[in-house]
Amino acid sequence: MSSHLQMKKIQLDSVDVQLLHSLQADARTSIADLARLLNMSAPSVSERLRRLEESGVIQNFTIEIEPKMLGYSLAFYIRIRPLPGLLPKVASLIVEIEEIVECDRITGDDCFIAKAYTKSVDELERIIDRLIPYAQTNTSIIQSSPIKKRLPPLSST
């Protein structure tokens, strides 16, 4: 069984939930500002953050960029089904393709679904051309994103 499936479920209280929502909105919020928002001391907030990091609930404090602002006007998903015996080759190829920014191994007819950004249809075609000797692909261009990345439902105990 995968270690991901064996992870211990973490119990969040209402303060943890509020803290996570605050950090989702702005991961750069200072400890002092979080403490004021939560009506807690800064050391207490720091301890909660440390606990959430150590438990694996918080894995990174990061940034989000807008790919369109960098000229990546085309966003798309590629569903990828490796040809028989080529799953390891396809997995390593996906890692090498810099335009692929996310990839999940999935159940169903396909093995992978990858999200990528390019500046042109020609670049999209080059990505597909790299994959098709080893896999079947099905590409869907993203028209818009009514829901940006967000937290899953968080409930406190």
Secondary structure, 3 states (H helix, E strand, C coil): CCCCCCCCCCCECHHHHHHHHHHHHCCCCCHHHHHHHHCCCHHHHHHHHHHHHHCCCCCCCCCCCCHHHHCCCEEEEEEEEECCCCHHHHHHHHHHCCCEEEEEECCCCCCEEEEEEECCHHHHHHHHHHHCCCEEEEEEECCCCCCCCCCCCCCEC
